[in-house]
Amino acid sequence: MAAKRGTKTSMKNMEKELLCPVCQEMYKQPLVLPCTHNVCQACAREVLGQQGYMGHGGDPSSEPTSPASTPSTRSPRLSRRTLPKPDRLDRLLKSGFGTYPGRKRGALHPQVVMFPCPACQGDVELGERGLAGLFRNLTLERVVERYRQSVSVGGAILCQLCKPPPLEATKGCTECRATFCNECFKLFHPWGTQKAQHEPTLPTLSFRPKGLMCPDHKEEVTHYCKTCQRLVCQLCRVRRTHGGHKITPVLSAYQALKDKLTKSVTYILGNQDTVQTQICELEEKRVSLLQAIEECQQERLARLSAQIQEHRSLLDGSGLVGYAQEVLKETDQPCFVQAAKQLCNRISRAAEALQTFRPAASSSFRHCQLDVGREMKLLTELNFLQVPEAPVIDTQRTFAYDQIFLCWRLPPHSPPAWHYTVEFRRTDAPAQPGPARWQRREEVRGTSALLENPDTGSVYVLRVRGCNKAGYGEYSEDVHLHTPPAAVLHFFLDGRWGTSRERLAISKDQRAVRSVPGLPLLLAAERLLTGCHLSVDVVLGDVAVTQGRSYWACAVDPASYLVKVGVGLESKLQESFQGAPDVISPRYDPDSGHDSGAEDATVEASPPFAFLTIGMGKILLGSGASSNAGLTGRDGPAASCTVPLPPRLGICLDYERGRVSFLDAVSFRGLLECPLDCSGPVCPAFCFIGGGAVQLQEPVGTKPERKVTIGGFAKLD
């Protein structure tokens, strides 16, 4: 019984939300003004008529002709249409015979129709088209109809075609936009005619279009302009009016507004018991004060009464909550966005009112000793937990390699989050019917997450939101990540096959190497007058590739003098660099595996090495990507160009095709593609001339144990 009584009270309070501010009756075909208030279409026309605006009363096409409004119908129960009242005709004629106030005849500038909103008491600009440019609030119409059915407002629905006294309607027709009794329905849907195919429906007081249509182009709205805060159709998007605006699909606006409104309503409903408890505490405090205080009775009672009235108004606002719950039942996405936009601000203000409770009665009394310290402490410490704010994704620490590592943080003054939800999806996946589906990781602890086994060569979009006792917060901004074009190759550095290993310092974890020239290079400077003597130090990867496609990334110190990063045949690398003498000719090119001036070079054969040359923070690119990977050949730098060194370099080896690609490992932009002889095992290789350093990118996931197979040796990591 209590629940039923509470429902009736809520429905009764909600009636205030369904009354037109002009006629003080329930809305009939309401229009949404630019100020987000509603007004009946007939009332709006009358208001504009009183203001002297003629021809701006609405869109005639929005009300198709129905049997109920056609003078030529011949029903045995048909009543004549009522003519406009003479006083209204006189008022319209005196207002200017169709001229507009403040505008001369033949004015060059189009007129802007102003509408005095009865709700906010402000002048609202309707544009040149007047009411014809406004949307019809179909959601509000549905709520009004459900309310009428629940509380039986207005009694039974009567037939619109009967002459007085009309009979009760038993059927409705969406095509004819009228309600009929059995006799009139048969009369207006004779057998053998096209109207006989009309499907009868339940009688209703309002016939609405199937979907929300754009008032400018008469097409169904599909998008929402965040800049203008207006629903738009496909034709509106291509017009200059919305040029440069942020336009999203109506599904996104629908989901965002529905989530926001749902959380606010849930928050208010969840705290109604708290408000009731506060009112009970205040009533008890009132009784206690009346018994203990006589001299200060009037002043204290006035303060407490005002506070009680304020908190009771929160409960009286249940009509607003009931209306919001009815709006949440709306499934038509454009209509919901239209109605929910008006509610969000009012619901938000109601939610904020719950957080400002402070006791009005002071604990300092002169004429009595009443200890209210405990109660004051409880009331002062009363606080409602809010949902976390949208997290901020740390783009500097978020990256994709063998797996995807996502890192984020909460804004400085955000409420805490108990756990997070991570959502991700591929943006380049084959299109499927319906909205894009997100994959979800629930209840993620901490501020980072590891997404395993991503697809190679894909683009992922990721987002995060926090959750606590108050519910889920807003999503973070989307971040897009490119995954490597091939499976990541895990390997360590092995300097056994290089020359002058005393000049190479390999880190303990074998993932970084630094070339320290030291005294030998200083002594070589004495021979600069007779020839160029430079030392080439080489370090190889401890894994050889024999099939498939592989990818790895590394970072080169921008201060390096000359570093070459690439791949080569294992046999040729060992043959060329194990125990090789110093480079004494400027024509020597380690990239091609032999002296670049040799006359017996075969142009068609793929080179055994492919290297990218880096020095002093720059990358040296050859004049042609299909040429030999040696980038300091006979033409020299004159036929080359340089580009800035990215933070990380990526190498993609396609063993079957005999091709190697060098990429910017951050944006995955291609730098160079070269042919490569893949007739045998191919190893990663790094060459140093002078000082330099290289760091392999650390894998995201845990690496399993593996055996190293290079040069006939085997070892277990």
Buried (B, 14 or more C-beta within 10 A) or exposed (E): EEEEEEEEBBBEBBBEBBBBBBBEEBBBBBBBBBBBBBBBBBBBBBBBBEBBBBEBBBBEEBEEEBBBEEEEBEBEBBEEEEEEEEEEEEBBEEBBEEEBEEBEEEEEEEBEBBBEBBBEEEEBEBBEBBBBBBBBBBBBBBBBBEBBEEEEEEEEBBBBBBEEEBBEBBBBBBBBBBBBBEBBBEBBBEEEEEBEEBEEEEBBBBBBEEEBBBBBBEBBBBBBBBEBEBBBBEEBBEEEEBEEEEBEEBBBBBBBBBBBBBBBBEBBEBBBEEBBEBBEBBEEBBEBBEEBBEEBEEEBBEEBEEBBEBBEEBBEBBBBBBBBBBBBEBEBBBBBBBBBBBBBEBBBEBBEBBEEBEBBBEEEBEEEEBEBEEBBEEBEEBEBEBBBBBBBBBEEEBBBBBBBBBBBBBEEEBBEBEEBBBBBBBEEEEEEEEEEEEEEBEEBEEBBBBBEEBEBBBBBBBBBBBBBEBBBBBBBEEBEBBBBBBEBBBBBBBBEBBBBBEBBEBBEEBBBBBBBBEEEBEEBEEEEEEEBBBBBBBBBBBBBBEEEBBBBBBBBBBEBBBBBBBBBBBBBBBBBBEEBEBBEEEBBBBBBBBEBEEEEEEEEEBBBBBBBBBBEEBBBBBEEBEBBBBBBBEBEEEEBEBEEBBEBBBBBBBBEEBBBBBBBBBEBEBBBBBBBBBEEBBBBBBBBBBBBBBBBBEBBBEEEEEEBBBBEEEEEE
